[in-house]
Amino acid sequence: MNFDLPHGATREPVIGRNVVATSQPLAAQAGLQMLTAGGTAADAAVATAAALTVVEPTANGLGSDAFAMWWDSASQQLHGLNASGRSPAALNVDRIRAAGTMPRRGWGAVTVPGAVSGWIDLWRAAGRLPLHDVLAPAIAYARDGYPVSPQTARGWARSVDRYRNFEHWMSTFAPEGTAPAIGDIVRLEDHARTLEAIADTEGEALYRGALAQQIAAAAKADGGAMSLDDLAEHAPLRVTPLSVSFGDLDLHELPPNGQGLAVLIAAGVLERLGGATLNSDDPATMHLQIEAMKLGFADAGDHVADPDLLTCDPATLIASDRLDAKTALVNATCAQPLCEAVPQWSSTVYLACADAAGNAVSFIQSNYEGFGSGVVVPNTGIAMQNRGAGFVLEEGHPNTLRAGVRPYHTIIPGFTTRQEAPHMAFGVMGGPMQPQGHLQVLARVAFGWNPQAALDAPRWRVEGGMRVAVEPQMPQSTIDALRAMGHNVHVAPARDVSFGGGQITLRHGDAWVGASDCRRDGEAVAF
């Protein structure tokens, strides 16, 4: 591994036997507390995830969904978890179809929140510490208060305008009518009590107890369709990750309803084009990556849906002969419109944790857009996501809007292994950037870059058709070369989270290397 830091990186990778990397520093410290107390990577992941709902509510919350992969050092196996929820059974599909577009705010956009069920399932499977101890840092942040970090403050300010007409959102998150400024101390007592109820009942309160009753009552009062039965019938899914080879690594992603399929197809195509051995700074390599990503998005758009409604086994889409055929569609010197549409923007948090015993967790949770639907359940601090916006209204599509099904999810955790041993837990947050962020980080790490350098390198972003956005740090010579190959290149005004925000823990001998994207507030911490 090369530990040089090109591209003007300002952060060094962090090396330790135990590592936490996430998008908000206080949440990273919550995970580190679990590791110093003798907990596992899973304990650290749940503590970090819970803390993120408090200290970065602009992207996730108690009403989020989540997905995870974790490496169990005892069994030497990689496990997958889908903690996304279904649309309400009584959802008025005809009324939404008549409106002609999926709602993005209000109860019509809400599906059953799965994140808390994911915390509990991961903790039961791979945790060691008492749940009250694991959630204690998050409860303390909520009750005693925490200073708001810069990006969270900026997102909060934008959200006040978006959710100003939602009474309970305003009373919970902007009680004075304005958002907190950078460094202001925020206290969320309702949130603290809800976390305590989750700890007391191992999550049952949210799905079959008092909190579930409050959620159902709030939905009924506002004309929403979510019921006690919708919540009680929810359960997270244990799933088997899908994988493709990339150089001497195996890339693992979760099967649908997440968009990990897009990464697998892109990586499989790029591997056949020699991408694992090519320098990502070379515009010829970048062109191949962009074209491969278009093919991945096209397949994901056609096939990703509720696991119960897939039109084919997703493993067939990454079969060797099919990837060979996809690779033949790539012109090595000329851009093509291989994908007309990409998923829409969303806000997300991601964390990667690893411990000295060799366990590692890749975990992601999200409201989808900012604080989500704008719906906040009174007196609970539960901000409900708007994941229903991931459905399409096209009749006959596997992801078409239905009652009682899971929508297309943009959030995806990533994991790589080498010779059937854990190598890297990683993710790149941010809607359509997630698969292409995975691909760009994967290609750089496979080529020998250290994880911090891989995260800090300038990124491109496929936007559909021939359009590609690039960060302003991209060399002009690279931009000119891409344009000469037919790409419609747009230079973004700034490097920001619209190009993703990644976190990594990577195995290095008997230690782990942690890295945190310069585009986010976060950090990697270790001991």
C-alpha positions in Angstrom: 0.0 0.0 0.0 1.3 3.4 -0.9 0.9 5.9 2.0 1.6 9.0 -0.1 -1.2 11.6 -0.2 -1.5 13.2 -3.7 -4.2 15.6 -4.7 -3.5 18.0 -1.9 -5.0 15.8 0.8 -5.1 17.4 4.3 -5.8 14.3 6.4 -3.5 11.4 7.1 -4.9 7.8 7.4 -5.4 6.6 11.0 -3.9 3.3 12.0 -4.9 1.2 15.0 -6.0 -2.3 16.1 -9.5 -0.8 16.6 -11.0 1.8 14.3 -14.2 3.7 13.8 -14.8 6.0 10.8 -18.0 8.0 10.3 -19.3 11.3 9.1 -19.6 13.2 12.4 -16.8 13.3 15.0 -19.0 13.0 18.1 -20.6 9.8 16.7 -17.2 8.4 16.0 -16.3 8.9 19.6 -19.4 7.0 20.7 -18.2 4.0 18.8 -14.7 4.3 20.1 -16.1 4.2 23.7 -17.6 0.8 23.0 -14.3 -0.5 21.7 -12.3 0.8 24.7 -14.9 -0.8 27.0 -14.2 -4.2 25.4 -17.0 -4.2 22.9 -17.0 -5.6 19.4 -17.1 -3.8 16.1 -20.9 -4.5 16.1 -21.2 -2.7 19.5 -19.3 0.2 18.1 -21.4 0.3 15.0 -24.7 0.3 16.8 -23.4 3.0 19.3 -22.2 5.1 16.3 -25.4 4.7 14.4 -27.6 5.6 17.4 -25.4 8.7 18.1 -25.7 9.8 14.4 -29.5 10.1 14.8 -28.8 12.7 17.4 -25.8 14.6 16.2 -26.5 14.5 12.4 -30.3 14.5 12.2 -30.1 16.3 8.9 -29.4 13.0 7.2 -30.8 10.2 9.4 -32.9 9.6 12.4 -34.9 7.2 14.5 -37.3 6.8 11.6 -34.6 5.8 9.1 -33.8 2.6 7.2 -30.5 0.8 7.3 -28.4 -1.9 5.6 -25.2 -3.6 6.8 -22.6 -6.2 6.2 -20.3 -7.5 8.9 -17.4 -9.9 9.0 -17.5 -12.4 11.8 -13.9 -13.4 12.7 -15.1 -16.5 14.6 -16.9 -18.1 11.7 -14.8 -16.4 9.0 -18.0 -15.4 7.2 -19.5 -12.2 5.8 -23.1 -11.6 6.7 -25.7 -9.2 5.2 -28.6 -7.3 6.7 -31.5 -5.5 5.0 -33.3 -3.3 7.6 -35.6 -1.5 5.2 -39.4 -1.3 5.6 -42.5 -1.8 3.5 -45.1 0.7 2.4 -48.3 0.6 4.5 -50.7 -2.2 3.7 -53.6 0.3 3.4 -51.6 2.8 1.3 -54.0 4.6 -1.2 -52.0 3.7 -4.3 -54.8 5.0 -6.7 -54.7 8.5 -5.1 -51.0 8.8 -5.5 -51.1 7.5 -9.1 -53.8 10.1 -9.9 -51.5 12.8 -8.6 -49.0 11.7 -11.2 -45.9 11.8 -9.0 -44.6 10.2 -5.8 -44.9 12.4 -2.8 -41.7 13.4 -1.1 -43.2 14.9 2.1 -46.0 13.9 4.4 -47.2 10.4 5.3 -47.6 9.3 1.7 -43.8 9.2 1.4 -43.3 7.1 4.6 -42.5 3.4 4.7 -42.0 1.4 7.9 -38.7 2.6 9.5 -36.3 -0.3 9.7 -33.1 1.2 11.2 -33.8 0.4 14.8 -34.6 -3.2 13.9 -31.2 -3.3 12.2 -29.4 -2.1 15.3 -31.0 -4.8 17.4 -30.4 -7.6 14.9 -26.7 -6.6 14.5 -26.2 -6.2 18.3 -27.8 -9.6 19.0 -25.8 -11.3 16.3 -22.3 -9.9 17.0 -22.4 -7.5 20.0 -21.1 -8.2 23.5 -22.0 -5.2 25.7 -25.4 -4.5 27.3 -27.7 -2.6 25.0 -28.1 0.2 27.6 -24.3 0.7 27.5 -24.3 0.7 23.7 -27.0 3.4 23.5 -25.7 5.4 26.4 -23.5 7.9 24.4 -26.4 8.7 22.1 -28.8 9.2 25.1 -26.2 11.5 26.7 -25.8 13.6 23.6 -29.6 14.0 23.3 -30.2 14.8 26.9 -27.1 16.8 27.9 -26.7 18.5 24.6 -24.0 18.6 21.9 -22.4 21.3 19.7 -23.6 21.3 16.1 -20.9 20.6 13.5 -20.5 22.8 10.4 -22.2 20.7 7.7 -25.0 19.6 10.0 -25.7 23.3 10.8 -25.8 24.2 7.1 -28.2 21.3 6.3 -30.4 22.2 9.3 -30.7 25.8 8.0 -31.8 24.6 4.6 -34.3 22.3 6.2 -36.2 25.0 8.1 -37.5 26.4 4.8 -38.3 22.9 3.6 -40.3 21.8 6.7 -41.6 25.1 8.0 -45.2 23.9 7.5 -44.7 20.8 9.5 -45.8 21.7 13.1 -44.1 18.9 15.0 -40.9 19.1 12.9 -40.7 22.8 13.8 -41.4 22.3 17.5 -38.8 19.5 17.7 -36.0 20.7 15.5 -36.5 24.5 15.3 -38.5 25.5 18.4 -37.3 29.1 18.1 -38.2 29.2 14.4 -34.6 29.0 13.2 -31.9 26.3 12.9 -29.0 26.1 15.3 -25.8 27.7 14.2 -22.4 26.1 14.0 -21.3 25.3 17.6 -24.7 25.9 19.2 -25.7 23.4 21.9 -28.7 21.3 21.0 -30.7 19.2 23.4 -33.3 16.6 22.3 -35.1 15.3 25.3 -37.8 13.5 23.4 -35.1 11.7 21.4 -33.3 10.7 24.7 -36.5 9.1 26.1 -37.2 7.2 22.9 -33.7 5.8 22.9 -34.2 4.7 26.5 -37.4 3.0 25.5 -35.5 1.2 22.7 -32.8 0.1 25.1 -35.4 -1.1 27.7 -37.3 -3.2 25.3 -34.6 -4.2 22.7 -36.5 -2.2 20.1 -39.9 -3.8 20.8 -41.4 -0.4 21.8 -40.9 1.0 18.3 -42.6 -1.9 16.5 -45.0 -3.5 19.0 -45.1 -1.2 22.0 -45.9 2.3 23.2 -43.8 4.0 20.5 -45.6 2.0 17.8 -48.9 3.2 19.2 -47.8 6.8 19.0 -46.6 6.4 15.4 -49.9 4.8 14.4 -51.9 7.4 16.2 -49.9 10.2 14.5 -50.5 8.6 11.1 -54.3 8.3 11.7 -54.5 11.9 13.0 -52.8 13.2 9.8 -54.6 10.9 7.3 -51.6 8.6 6.9 -52.0 4.9 6.2 -49.4 3.4 8.6 -50.9 1.1 11.2 -49.9 -0.9 14.2 -50.0 -4.0 12.1 -47.6 -2.5 9.6 -45.1 -1.9 12.4 -45.7 -5.2 14.2 -45.1 -7.2 11.0 -41.8 -5.6 10.2 -38.7 -7.7 10.5 -35.2 -7.1 9.1 -33.9 -9.6 6.5 -30.7 -11.6 6.7 -29.4 -11.7 3.2 -26.4 -13.2 1.4 -24.1 -10.6 -0.2 -23.4 -10.8 -4.0 -19.9 -10.6 -5.2 -17.6 -10.1 -8.3 -13.9 -10.3 -8.6 -11.8 -7.1 -9.0 -8.1 -7.7 -9.4 -7.1 -9.8 -6.3 -10.1 -8.5 -4.4 -13.7 -9.7 -4.2 -16.2 -6.9 -4.0 -19.4 -7.6 -2.0 -22.6 -5.7 -2.2 -26.1 -6.5 -0.9 -28.8 -7.8 -3.2 -31.8 -5.6 -4.1 -33.7 -3.6 -2.9 -30.5 -1.6 -2.6 -28.6 -0.4 -5.7 -25.5 -2.4 -4.9 -26.2 -4.3 -8.2 -25.1 -1.2 -10.1 -21.6 -1.4 -8.5 -21.3 -5.1 -9.1 -22.1 -4.8 -12.8 -19.8 -1.7 -13.2 -16.9 -3.4 -11.3 -17.4 -6.6 -13.3 -17.2 -4.8 -16.6 -14.3 -2.7 -15.5 -12.4 -5.8 -14.3 -12.8 -7.2 -17.8 -11.3 -4.0 -19.2 -8.3 -4.3 -17.0 -9.5 -1.6 -14.6 -7.9 -3.1 -11.4 -4.4 -2.6 -13.0 -5.0 0.9 -14.4 -4.3 4.3 -12.8 -7.6 6.1 -12.1 -5.9 9.5 -12.8 -5.5 8.5 -16.4 -8.4 10.0 -18.4 -8.5 6.8 -20.5 -9.1 4.8 -17.4 -11.6 7.3 -16.1 -13.5 7.0 -19.4 -13.8 3.2 -18.9 -15.0 3.7 -15.4 -17.7 6.1 -16.5 -18.9 3.8 -19.3 -19.0 0.8 -16.9 -21.0 2.8 -14.4 -23.6 3.8 -17.0 -24.1 0.1 -17.7 -24.5 -0.6 -13.9 -27.1 2.2 -13.5 -29.1 1.0 -16.5 -29.4 -2.5 -15.1 -30.2 -1.3 -11.6 -32.9 1.0 -12.9 -34.5 -2.0 -14.7 -34.2 -4.6 -12.0 -33.9 -3.3 -8.4 -37.0 -3.7 -6.4 -38.4 -5.4 -3.3 -36.6 -8.8 -3.0 -40.0 -10.6 -3.2 -40.9 -8.9 -6.5 -37.7 -9.3 -8.6 -38.2 -10.5 -12.1 -34.9 -12.5 -12.1 -32.3 -13.8 -9.7 -29.9 -10.9 -9.3 -27.0 -13.4 -9.4 -27.8 -14.0 -13.1 -27.2 -10.3 -13.8 -23.6 -10.6 -12.7 -22.9 -14.0 -14.2 -19.6 -14.2 -16.1 -21.1 -14.6 -19.6 -23.5 -11.7 -19.1 -20.7 -9.4 -17.8 -18.7 -10.4 -20.9 -21.6 -9.3 -23.1 -22.0 -6.0 -21.2 -18.3 -5.3 -21.6 -18.5 -5.7 -25.3 -20.9 -2.7 -25.3 -18.1 -0.4 -24.1 -16.2 1.7 -26.7 -12.7 2.2 -25.3 -12.3 5.6 -26.9 -15.8 7.1 -27.4 -18.5 7.9 -24.8 -22.0 6.5 -25.4 -25.4 7.2 -23.9 -25.6 3.9 -22.1 -27.9 5.1 -19.3 -30.5 7.8 -19.5 -31.4 8.2 -15.9 -29.7 7.9 -12.5 -31.2 7.8 -9.0 -32.0 11.1 -7.3 -30.0 12.9 -4.6 -30.4 11.8 -1.0 -28.8 12.4 2.4 -27.2 9.6 4.3 -24.8 8.6 7.0 -22.3 5.8 6.8 -19.9 4.2 9.3 -17.2 1.6 9.2 -16.0 -0.1 12.4 -13.3 -2.8 13.0 -11.9 -4.4 16.1 -8.6 -6.1 17.2 -10.2 -9.6 16.9 -10.7 -9.0 13.2 -14.4 -8.3 13.1 -15.5 -5.5 10.8 -18.9 -3.8 10.1 -20.0 -1.7 7.1 -23.2 0.1 8.1 -25.4 2.7 6.4 -28.6 4.4 7.4 -30.6 7.2 5.9 -33.8 9.3 5.9 -33.4 9.6 2.1 -33.9 13.4 1.8 -32.6 15.5 4.7 -34.8 15.0 7.7 -37.1 12.8 5.5 -40.8 13.3 5.1 -41.1 16.2 7.5 -43.3 14.0 9.7 -42.2 13.9 13.3 -44.2 11.8 15.7 -45.2 14.1 18.6 -43.2 13.8 21.9 -40.9 11.1 20.5 -38.2 12.8 18.4 -38.9 10.2 15.6 -38.5 11.9 12.2 -39.9 9.6 9.6 -38.0 8.9 6.4 -39.4 9.5 2.9 -38.2 6.3 1.3 -41.5 5.8 -0.5 -40.1 8.4 -3.0 -38.0 5.6 -4.3 -41.0 3.9 -6.0 -41.8 4.5 -9.6 -45.3 4.9 -11.1 -44.5 3.0 -14.3 -47.0 0.2 -14.6 -45.4 -3.2 -14.9 -42.0 -2.1 -13.5 -40.8 -4.4 -10.6 -40.4 -1.2 -8.5 -43.8 0.2 -9.3 -45.7 1.7 -6.3 -47.6 -1.0 -4.4 -48.9 -1.3 -0.8 -46.9 -3.6 1.5 -43.6 -3.7 -0.5 -40.1 -2.2 -0.1 -39.0 0.5 -2.5 -35.7 0.9 -4.4 -33.1 2.1 -2.0 -30.0 4.2 -2.8 -28.1 3.4 0.4 -25.5 0.6 0.1 -22.7 -0.6 2.4 -19.6 -2.0 0.6 -17.1 -4.7 1.7 -14.1 -6.3 0.1 -12.3 -9.5 0.9 -8.9 -10.8 -0.2 -8.3 -14.6 -0.3 -11.4 -15.1 1.7 -10.2 -12.8 4.5 -11.6 -9.4 5.4 -10.0 -6.5 3.5 -12.1 -3.3 3.6 -15.4 -2.1 5.0 -16.3 1.0 3.0 -19.1 3.3 1.8 -19.6 6.6 0.0 -22.8 8.4 1.0 -25.0 10.4 -1.3 -27.8 9.1 -3.5 -26.6 8.6 -7.1 -23.0 9.0 -6.0 -23.0 5.9 -3.9 -22.4 3.2 -6.6 -20.0 5.4 -8.5 -18.2 6.4 -5.3 -17.8 2.7 -4.5 -16.4 2.1 -8.0 -13.9 5.0 -7.8 -12.7 4.1 -4.3 -12.5 0.4 -5.2 -10.4 1.1 -8.3 -7.9 3.3 -6.5 -7.5 0.9 -3.5 -7.1 -2.1 -5.8 -4.3 -0.1 -7.6 -2.5 0.4 -4.3 -3.7 3.7 -3.0 -4.2 4.1 0.8 -7.8 4.7 1.8 -7.4 8.3 2.7 -5.9 9.1 -0.7 -8.6 7.1 -2.4 -11.3 9.1 -0.7 -9.7 12.5 -1.3 -9.0 12.1 -5.0 -11.2 14.2 -7.4 -14.3 12.5 -8.4 -16.6 12.3 -11.4 -20.3 11.8 -11.4 -22.5 10.3 -14.1 -25.7 12.3 -14.5 -27.4 10.4 -17.3 -27.0 10.4 -21.1 -23.6 11.9 -22.0 -23.5 14.3 -19.1 -20.7 13.9 -16.5 -20.0 16.3 -13.6 -16.4 16.6 -12.2 -15.0 18.3 -9.2 -13.1 21.5 -9.8 -9.9 19.8 -8.5 -10.0 17.6 -11.6 -7.0 18.5 -13.9 -7.9 20.5 -17.0 -6.0 18.1 -19.1 -8.2 15.3 -17.9 -11.4 17.3 -18.6 -10.2 18.1 -22.1 -9.4 14.4 -22.7 -12.9 13.3 -21.5 -14.5 15.9 -23.7 -12.5 14.7 -26.7 -13.9 11.3 -26.1 -17.5 12.7 -26.3 -18.4 13.2 -22.7 -20.4 16.3 -21.9 -18.3 17.4 -18.9 -19.7 19.9 -16.4 -17.2 21.3 -13.9 -19.0 21.7 -10.5 -18.5 25.0 -8.7 -17.1 23.4 -5.6 -16.0 20.1 -4.0 -18.8 19.1 -1.7 -21.0 16.2 -0.6 -22.8 16.1 -3.9 -19.8 14.1 -4.9 -20.3 11.8 -1.9 -18.7 11.4 1.5 -16.9 8.2 2.2 -15.5 6.3 5.2 -13.2 3.3 5.2 -11.5 0.8 7.5 -9.0 -1.4 5.7 -7.0 -4.3 7.0 -3.2 -3.8 7.1 -1.3 -6.6 8.7 -2.6 -7.0 12.3 -4.0 -3.5 12.3 -6.7 -1.5 10.5 -6.3 1.7 8.5 -9.1 4.2 8.9 -10.0 7.1 6.6 -12.7 9.8 6.6 -13.7 11.9 3.5 -12.6 15.5 3.5 -16.0 16.4 2.0 -17.8 15.6 5.4 -17.5 16.7 9.0 -16.4 13.2 10.1 -13.2 11.6 11.3 -11.5 8.2 11.7 -10.5 7.4 15.3 -8.5 4.4 16.6 -6.4 3.0 19.4 
